[in-house]
Amino acid sequence: MMKFDLEKEEVIKCFHCGNETPMSQIGKYSWGSRDIEFADFDYLYEYELFACPVCHKVTLRESYGDETMIVPHLDGAMRYHCDKTILFPTNSIDSNSIPSKVKEAYEAALKVKNIDKYVGLLALRRTLELVLKDKGATKWGLKDKIEEIAEKGVLPDTLKEASSLTKILGDSAAHDKEMDIEQQDVESMAEFVEYIIEYLYVVPDKINSYKQRLSSKTERSE
């Protein structure tokens, strides 16, 4: 097994296997205002790569700090802090346009899908149901909700199919049906649900934001 000259070891949760364990830092890169000539604002981005000793897969973490991020402590001293985010494996979706319940449900699915594929499928199914309810579905079963939203023209045919596939695999996980589910199936369902979220929430929000920017540019040019 390959050995590294370890610079740092830190307890981090591995979203590949679910273990919270001391991980060895095997890579590091940073950049910020110090790399820019005549920067008038101090900031730093730091990227660290950690190896899990249990599943041997890697985690990539981003840390960001700047001169405004100061927190007072009980001893009266002022200390800097930084925001830390796991970039890989993906365990969050970044958009203010997504309803909080949908966002939380989908992020929960991302966090468990590599740990327990059946629980991951159930969480994805729940996310889909929350999306459909948010978009006005009133019928009882998930299949009927999908049909209802599709008939209203909210879901195009391709995403209706993606929704139906997510339901089928979610039902299989829920009712212990004899279906050979592989990890790749779960990854595909996570992608399908993300496509649905992007189509219904993220893309319209981005289009509206761009239209506002374009409108302001047009007004300034007149």
C-alpha positions as protocol buffer text, in pm:
chain_id: "A"
residue {
  index: 1
  type: MET
  ca { x: 0 y: 0 z: 0 }
}
residue {
  index: 2
  type: MET
  ca { x: 128 y: 348 z: -91 }
}
residue {
  index: 3
  type: LYS
  ca { x: 245 y: 564 z: 198 }
}
residue {
  index: 4
  type: PHE
  ca { x: 245 y: 944 z: 212 }
}
residue {
  index: 5
  type: ASP
  ca { x: 447 y: 1194 z: 408 }
}
residue {
  index: 6
  type: LEU
  ca { x: 155 y: 1323 z: 608 }
}
residue {
  index: 7
  type: GLU
  ca { x: 130 y: 1694 z: 672 }
}
residue {
  index: 8
  type: LYS
  ca { x: -199 y: 1678 z: 856 }
}
residue {
  index: 9
  type: GLU
  ca { x: -461 y: 1440 z: 994 }
}
residue {
  index: 10
  type: GLU
  ca { x: -817 y: 1545 z: 1073 }
}
residue {
  index: 11
  type: VAL
  ca { x: -1143 y: 1377 z: 1172 }
}
residue {
  index: 12
  type: ILE
  ca { x: -1383 y: 1415 z: 876 }
}
residue {
  index: 13
  type: LYS
  ca { x: -1702 y: 1237 z: 777 }
}
residue {
  index: 14
  type: CYS
  ca { x: -1655 y: 1032 z: 460 }
}
residue {
  index: 15
  type: PHE
  ca { x: -1963 y: 1058 z: 237 }
}
residue {
  index: 16
  type: HIS
  ca { x: -1842 y: 757 z: 39 }
}
residue {
  index: 17
  type: CYS
  ca { x: -1866 y: 505 z: 324 }
}
residue {
  index: 18
  type: GLY
  ca { x: -2034 y: 704 z: 604 }
}
residue {
  index: 19
  type: ASN
  ca { x: -1753 y: 670 z: 858 }
}
residue {
  index: 20
  type: GLU
  ca { x: -1637 y: 968 z: 1063 }
}
residue {
  index: 21
  type: THR
  ca { x: -1270 y: 894 z: 1097 }
}
residue {
  index: 22
  type: PRO
  ca { x: -923 y: 1052 z: 1108 }
}
residue {
  index: 23
  type: MET
  ca { x: -826 y: 1118 z: 745 }
}
residue {
  index: 24
  type: SER
  ca { x: -479 y: 1189 z: 614 }
}
residue {
  index: 25
  type: GLN
  ca { x: -424 y: 1498 z: 403 }
}
residue {
  index: 26
  type: ILE
  ca { x: -263 y: 1384 z: 77 }
}
residue {
  index: 27
  type: GLY
  ca { x: -280 y: 1706 z: -122 }
}
residue {
  index: 28
  type: LYS
  ca { x: -319 y: 2080 z: -78 }
}
residue {
  index: 29
  type: TYR
  ca { x: -351 y: 2388 z: -298 }
}
residue {
  index: 30
  type: SER
  ca { x: -425 y: 2749 z: -205 }
}
residue {
  index: 31
  type: TRP
  ca { x: -460 y: 3085 z: -372 }
}
residue {
  index: 32
  type: GLY
  ca { x: -585 y: 3429 z: -278 }
}
residue {
  index: 33
  type: SER
  ca { x: -508 y: 3797 z: -254 }
}
residue {
  index: 34
  type: ARG
  ca { x: -143 y: 3723 z: -187 }
}
residue {
  index: 35
  type: ASP
  ca { x: -119 y: 3592 z: -544 }
}
residue {
  index: 36
  type: ILE
  ca { x: -255 y: 3915 z: -692 }
}
residue {
  index: 37
  type: GLU
  ca { x: -46 y: 4227 z: -727 }
}
residue {
  index: 38
  type: PHE
  ca { x: -187 y: 4530 z: -543 }
}
residue {
  index: 39
  type: ALA
  ca { x: -488 y: 4344 z: -399 }
}
residue {
  index: 40
  type: ASP
  ca { x: -691 y: 4575 z: -174 }
}
residue {
  index: 41
  type: PHE
  ca { x: -889 y: 4297 z: -1 }
}
residue {
  index: 42
  type: ASP
  ca { x: -739 y: 4000 z: 185 }
}
residue {
  index: 43
  type: TYR
  ca { x: -889 y: 3658 z: 113 }
}
residue {
  index: 44
  type: LEU
  ca { x: -775 y: 3299 z: 76 }
}
residue {
  index: 45
  type: TYR
  ca { x: -911 y: 2985 z: -89 }
}
residue {
  index: 46
  type: GLU
  ca { x: -762 y: 2654 z: 25 }
}
residue {
  index: 47
  type: TYR
  ca { x: -828 y: 2312 z: -126 }
}
residue {
  index: 48
  type: GLU
  ca { x: -736 y: 1997 z: 65 }
}
residue {
  index: 49
  type: LEU
  ca { x: -752 y: 1635 z: -46 }
}
residue {
  index: 50
  type: PHE
  ca { x: -802 y: 1372 z: 225 }
}
residue {
  index: 51
  type: ALA
  ca { x: -787 y: 991 z: 202 }
}
residue {
  index: 52
  type: CYS
  ca { x: -1030 y: 774 z: 397 }
}
residue {
  index: 53
  type: PRO
  ca { x: -853 y: 484 z: 575 }
}
residue {
  index: 54
  type: VAL
  ca { x: -1174 y: 275 z: 567 }
}
residue {
  index: 55
  type: CYS
  ca { x: -1286 y: 284 z: 202 }
}
residue {
  index: 56
  type: HIS
  ca { x: -965 y: 438 z: 58 }
}
residue {
  index: 57
  type: LYS
  ca { x: -1160 y: 697 z: -142 }
}
residue {
  index: 58
  type: VAL
  ca { x: -1082 y: 1068 z: -139 }
}
residue {
  index: 59
  type: THR
  ca { x: -1262 y: 1376 z: -11 }
}
residue {
  index: 60
  type: LEU
  ca { x: -1199 y: 1725 z: -152 }
}
residue {
  index: 61
  type: ARG
  ca { x: -1263 y: 2017 z: 83 }
}
residue {
  index: 62
  type: GLU
  ca { x: -1267 y: 2389 z: 9 }
}
residue {
  index: 63
  type: SER
  ca { x: -1197 y: 2648 z: 279 }
}
residue {
  index: 64
  type: TYR
  ca { x: -1255 y: 3020 z: 231 }
}
residue {
  index: 65
  type: GLY
  ca { x: -1163 y: 3307 z: 458 }
}
residue {
  index: 66
  type: ASP
  ca { x: -1125 y: 3682 z: 426 }
}
residue {
  index: 67
  type: GLU
  ca { x: -1053 y: 3989 z: 635 }
}
residue {
  index: 68
  type: THR
  ca { x: -1420 y: 4039 z: 726 }
}
residue {
  index: 69
  type: MET
  ca { x: -1460 y: 3695 z: 885 }
}
residue {
  index: 70
  type: ILE
  ca { x: -1371 y: 3782 z: 1244 }
}
residue {
  index: 71
  type: VAL
  ca { x: -1540 y: 3636 z: 1551 }
}
residue {
  index: 72
  type: PRO
  ca { x: -1502 y: 3769 z: 1910 }
}
residue {
  index: 73
  type: HIS
  ca { x: -1407 y: 3510 z: 2172 }
}
residue {
  index: 74
  type: LEU
  ca { x: -1482 y: 3499 z: 2545 }
}
residue {
  index: 75
  type: ASP
  ca { x: -1127 y: 3608 z: 2628 }
}
residue {
  index: 76
  type: GLY
  ca { x: -1188 y: 3931 z: 2438 }
}
residue {
  index: 77
  type: ALA
  ca { x: -961 y: 3839 z: 2149 }
}
residue {
  index: 78
  type: MET
  ca { x: -1073 y: 3863 z: 1787 }
}
residue {
  index: 79
  type: ARG
  ca { x: -1002 y: 3555 z: 1575 }
}
residue {
  index: 80
  type: TYR
  ca { x: -1042 y: 3478 z: 1208 }
}
residue {
  index: 81
  type: HIS
  ca { x: -1256 y: 3187 z: 1091 }
}
residue {
  index: 82
  type: CYS
  ca { x: -1321 y: 3027 z: 753 }
}
residue {
  index: 83
  type: ASP
  ca { x: -1609 y: 2851 z: 578 }
}
residue {
  index: 84
  type: LYS
  ca { x: -1541 y: 2486 z: 492 }
}
residue {
  index: 85
  type: THR
  ca { x: -1732 y: 2297 z: 223 }
}
residue {
  index: 86
  type: ILE
  ca { x: -1699 y: 1939 z: 97 }
}
residue {
  index: 87
  type: LEU
  ca { x: -1680 y: 1965 z: -283 }
}
residue {
  index: 88
  type: PHE
  ca { x: -1637 y: 1592 z: -349 }
}
residue {
  index: 89
  type: PRO
  ca { x: -1819 y: 1365 z: -311 }
}
residue {
  index: 90
  type: THR
  ca { x: -2113 y: 1595 z: -386 }
}
residue {
  index: 91
  type: ASN
  ca { x: -2349 y: 1621 z: -88 }
}
residue {
  index: 92
  type: SER
  ca { x: -2530 y: 1950 z: -152 }
}
residue {
  index: 93
  type: ILE
  ca { x: -2702 y: 2153 z: -422 }
}
residue {
  index: 94
  type: ASP
  ca { x: -2634 y: 2525 z: -430 }
}
residue {
  index: 95
  type: SER
  ca { x: -2929 y: 2742 z: -530 }
}
residue {
  index: 96
  type: ASN
  ca { x: -3151 y: 2985 z: -343 }
}
residue {
  index: 97
  type: SER
  ca { x: -3434 y: 2915 z: -588 }
}
residue {
  index: 98
  type: ILE
  ca { x: -3502 y: 2566 z: -449 }
}
residue {
  index: 99
  type: PRO
  ca { x: -3762 y: 2536 z: -167 }
}
residue {
  index: 100
  type: SER
  ca { x: -3592 y: 2449 z: 162 }
}
residue {
  index: 101
  type: LYS
  ca { x: -3784 y: 2122 z: 208 }
}
residue {
  index: 102
  type: VAL
  ca { x: -3685 y: 2002 z: -139 }
}
residue {
  index: 103
  type: LYS
  ca { x: -3323 y: 2110 z: -93 }
}
residue {
  index: 104
  type: GLU
  ca { x: -3294 y: 1940 z: 246 }
}
residue {
  index: 105
  type: ALA
  ca { x: -3451 y: 1617 z: 118 }
}
residue {
  index: 106
  type: TYR
  ca { x: -3225 y: 1601 z: -187 }
}
residue {
  index: 107
  type: GLU
  ca { x: -2911 y: 1677 z: 13 }
}
residue {
  index: 108
  type: ALA
  ca { x: -3008 y: 1403 z: 260 }
}
residue {
  index: 109
  type: ALA
  ca { x: -3030 y: 1163 z: -35 }
}
residue {
  index: 110
  type: LEU
  ca { x: -2686 y: 1270 z: -159 }
}
residue {
  index: 111
  type: LYS
  ca { x: -2537 y: 1211 z: 185 }
}
residue {
  index: 112
  type: VAL
  ca { x: -2668 y: 855 z: 219 }
}
residue {
  index: 113
  type: LYS
  ca { x: -2675 y: 719 z: -138 }
}
residue {
  index: 114
  type: ASN
  ca { x: -2315 y: 592 z: -125 }
}
residue {
  index: 115
  type: ILE
  ca { x: -2363 y: 448 z: 223 }
}
residue {
  index: 116
  type: ASP
  ca { x: -2693 y: 260 z: 175 }
}
residue {
  index: 117
  type: LYS
  ca { x: -2832 y: 247 z: -179 }
}
residue {
  index: 118
  type: TYR
  ca { x: -3180 y: 145 z: -64 }
}
residue {
  index: 119
  type: VAL
  ca { x: -3207 y: 432 z: 184 }
}
residue {
  index: 120
  type: GLY
  ca { x: -3072 y: 659 z: -89 }
}
residue {
  index: 121
  type: LEU
  ca { x: -3348 y: 552 z: -328 }
}
residue {
  index: 122
  type: LEU
  ca { x: -3613 y: 610 z: -62 }
}
residue {
  index: 123
  type: ALA
  ca { x: -3474 y: 958 z: 1 }
}
residue {
  index: 124
  type: LEU
  ca { x: -3477 y: 1035 z: -373 }
}
residue {
  index: 125
  type: ARG
  ca { x: -3836 y: 912 z: -400 }
}
residue {
  index: 126
  type: ARG
  ca { x: -3932 y: 1140 z: -110 }
}
residue {
  index: 127
  type: THR
  ca { x: -3757 y: 1433 z: -279 }
}
residue {
  index: 128
  type: LEU
  ca { x: -3955 y: 1373 z: -597 }
}
residue {
  index: 129
  type: GLU
  ca { x: -4281 y: 1363 z: -403 }
}
residue {
  index: 130
  type: LEU
  ca { x: -4199 y: 1693 z: -230 }
}
residue {
  index: 131
  type: VAL
  ca { x: -4123 y: 1853 z: -568 }
}
residue {
  index: 132
  type: LEU
  ca { x: -4455 y: 1738 z: -714 }
}
residue {
  index: 133
  type: LYS
  ca { x: -4650 y: 1862 z: -410 }
}
residue {
  index: 134
  type: ASP
  ca { x: -4473 y: 2197 z: -429 }
}
residue {
  index: 135
  type: LYS
  ca { x: -4577 y: 2224 z: -794 }
}
residue {
  index: 136
  type: GLY
  ca { x: -4942 y: 2168 z: -709 }
}
residue {
  index: 137
  type: ALA
  ca { x: -4995 y: 1791 z: -717 }
}
residue {
  index: 138
  type: THR
  ca { x: -5297 y: 1695 z: -507 }
}
residue {
  index: 139
  type: LYS
  ca { x: -5359 y: 1330 z: -595 }
}
residue {
  index: 140
  type: TRP
  ca { x: -5281 y: 1048 z: -354 }
}
residue {
  index: 141
  type: GLY
  ca { x: -5024 y: 812 z: -506 }
}
residue {
  index: 142
  type: LEU
  ca { x: -4689 y: 914 z: -650 }
}
residue {
  index: 143
  type: LYS
  ca { x: -4778 y: 769 z: -990 }
}
residue {
  index: 144
  type: ASP
  ca { x: -5095 y: 982 z: -999 }
}
residue {
  index: 145
  type: LYS
  ca { x: -4902 y: 1288 z: -886 }
}
residue {
  index: 146
  type: ILE
  ca { x: -4657 y: 1243 z: -1176 }
}
residue {
  index: 147
  type: GLU
  ca { x: -4944 y: 1210 z: -1425 }
}
residue {
  index: 148
  type: GLU
  ca { x: -5121 y: 1512 z: -1275 }
}
residue {
  index: 149
  type: ILE
  ca { x: -4820 y: 1742 z: -1304 }
}
residue {
  index: 150
  type: ALA
  ca { x: -4735 y: 1613 z: -1652 }
}
residue {
  index: 151
  type: GLU
  ca { x: -5092 y: 1678 z: -1772 }
}
residue {
  index: 152
  type: LYS
  ca { x: -5062 y: 2037 z: -1649 }
}
residue {
  index: 153
  type: GLY
  ca { x: -4759 y: 2078 z: -1875 }
}
residue {
  index: 154
  type: VAL
  ca { x: -4521 y: 2135 z: -1585 }
}
residue {
  index: 155
  type: LEU
  ca { x: -4311 y: 1827 z: -1667 }
}
residue {
  index: 156
  type: PRO
  ca { x: -4201 y: 1748 z: -2024 }
}
residue {
  index: 157
  type: ASP
  ca { x: -4223 y: 1385 z: -2140 }
}
residue {
  index: 158
  type: THR
  ca { x: -3856 y: 1308 z: -2078 }
}
residue {
  index: 159
  type: LEU
  ca { x: -3871 y: 1425 z: -1715 }
}
residue {
  index: 160
  type: LYS
  ca { x: -4202 y: 1246 z: -1670 }
}
residue {
  index: 161
  type: GLU
  ca { x: -4019 y: 925 z: -1765 }
}
residue {
  index: 162
  type: ALA
  ca { x: -3736 y: 1012 z: -1526 }
}
residue {
  index: 163
  type: SER
  ca { x: -3992 y: 1063 z: -1249 }
}
residue {
  index: 164
  type: SER
  ca { x: -4156 y: 728 z: -1324 }
}
residue {
  index: 165
  type: LEU
  ca { x: -3821 y: 547 z: -1312 }
}
residue {
  index: 166
  type: THR
  ca { x: -3740 y: 708 z: -978 }
}
residue {
  index: 167
  type: LYS
  ca { x: -4078 y: 593 z: -846 }
}
residue {
  index: 168
  type: ILE
  ca { x: -4024 y: 234 z: -966 }
}
residue {
  index: 169
  type: LEU
  ca { x: -3683 y: 201 z: -801 }
}
residue {
  index: 170
  type: GLY
  ca { x: -3800 y: 386 z: -489 }
}
residue {
  index: 171
  type: ASP
  ca { x: -4095 y: 149 z: -456 }
}
residue {
  index: 172
  type: SER
  ca { x: -3859 y: -147 z: -496 }
}
residue {
  index: 173
  type: ALA
  ca { x: -3642 y: -18 z: -212 }
}
residue {
  index: 174
  type: ALA
  ca { x: -3945 y: 54 z: 7 }
}
residue {
  index: 175
  type: HIS
  ca { x: -4123 y: -278 z: -40 }
}
residue {
  index: 176
  type: ASP
  ca { x: -3822 y: -510 z: -64 }
}
residue {
  index: 177
  type: LYS
  ca { x: -3913 y: -622 z: -415 }
}
residue {
  index: 178
  type: GLU
  ca { x: -3681 y: -870 z: -581 }
}
residue {
  index: 179
  type: MET
  ca { x: -3498 y: -628 z: -809 }
}
residue {
  index: 180
  type: ASP
  ca { x: -3123 y: -633 z: -853 }
}
residue {
  index: 181
  type: ILE
  ca { x: -3037 y: -273 z: -770 }
}
residue {
  index: 182
  type: GLU
  ca { x: -2679 y: -162 z: -831 }
}
residue {
  index: 183
  type: GLN
  ca { x: -2502 y: 151 z: -713 }
}
residue {
  index: 184
  type: GLN
  ca { x: -2508 y: 287 z: -1067 }
}
residue {
  index: 185
  type: ASP
  ca { x: -2889 y: 272 z: -1057 }
}
residue {
  index: 186
  type: VAL
  ca { x: -2886 y: 499 z: -753 }
}
residue {
  index: 187
  type: GLU
  ca { x: -2642 y: 739 z: -918 }
}
residue {
  index: 188
  type: SER
  ca { x: -2866 y: 757 z: -1225 }
}
residue {
  index: 189
  type: MET
  ca { x: -3175 y: 826 z: -1014 }
}
residue {
  index: 190
  type: ALA
  ca { x: -2990 y: 1102 z: -827 }
}
residue {
  index: 191
  type: GLU
  ca { x: -2903 y: 1259 z: -1163 }
}
residue {
  index: 192
  type: PHE
  ca { x: -3264 y: 1230 z: -1283 }
}
residue {
  index: 193
  type: VAL
  ca { x: -3398 y: 1400 z: -970 }
}
residue {
  index: 194
  type: GLU
  ca { x: -3136 y: 1672 z: -1005 }
}
residue {
  index: 195
  type: TYR
  ca { x: -3244 y: 1729 z: -1368 }
}
residue {
  index: 196
  type: ILE
  ca { x: -3603 y: 1770 z: -1248 }
}
residue {
  index: 197
  type: ILE
  ca { x: -3498 y: 2017 z: -977 }
}
residue {
  index: 198
  type: GLU
  ca { x: -3283 y: 2210 z: -1224 }
}
residue {
  index: 199
  type: TYR
  ca { x: -3564 y: 2226 z: -1481 }
}
residue {
  index: 200
  type: LEU
  ca { x: -3837 y: 2333 z: -1239 }
}
residue {
  index: 201
  type: TYR
  ca { x: -3645 y: 2569 z: -1011 }
}
residue {
  index: 202
  type: VAL
  ca { x: -3288 y: 2655 z: -1106 }
}
residue {
  index: 203
  type: VAL
  ca { x: -3316 y: 2721 z: -1481 }
}
residue {
  index: 204
  type: PRO
  ca { x: -3624 y: 2950 z: -1456 }
}
residue {
  index: 205
  type: ASP
  ca { x: -3451 y: 3147 z: -1179 }
}
residue {
  index: 206
  type: LYS
  ca { x: -3135 y: 3188 z: -1387 }
}
residue {
  index: 207
  type: ILE
  ca { x: -3338 y: 3300 z: -1689 }
}
residue {
  index: 208
  type: ASN
  ca { x: -3526 y: 3558 z: -1481 }
}
residue {
  index: 209
  type: SER
  ca { x: -3200 y: 3686 z: -1332 }
}
residue {
  index: 210
  type: TYR
  ca { x: -3046 y: 3721 z: -1676 }
}
residue {
  index: 211
  type: LYS
  ca { x: -3356 y: 3898 z: -1810 }
}
residue {
  index: 212
  type: GLN
  ca { x: -3328 y: 4151 z: -1528 }
}
residue {
  index: 213
  type: ARG
  ca { x: -2960 y: 4209 z: -1604 }
}
residue {
  index: 214
  type: LEU
  ca { x: -3034 y: 4243 z: -1975 }
}
residue {
  index: 215
  type: SER
  ca { x: -3317 y: 4485 z: -1903 }
}
residue {
  index: 216
  type: SER
  ca { x: -3094 y: 4706 z: -1688 }
}
residue {
  index: 217
  type: LYS
  ca { x: -2826 y: 4707 z: -1960 }
}
residue {
  index: 218
  type: THR
  ca { x: -3087 y: 4807 z: -2219 }
}
residue {
  index: 219
  type: GLU
  ca { x: -3211 y: 5092 z: -2000 }
}
residue {
  index: 220
  type: ARG
  ca { x: -2858 y: 5225 z: -1949 }
}
residue {
  index: 221
  type: SER
  ca { x: -2787 y: 5217 z: -2323 }
}
residue {
  index: 222
  type: GLU
  ca { x: -3098 y: 5419 z: -2413 }
}
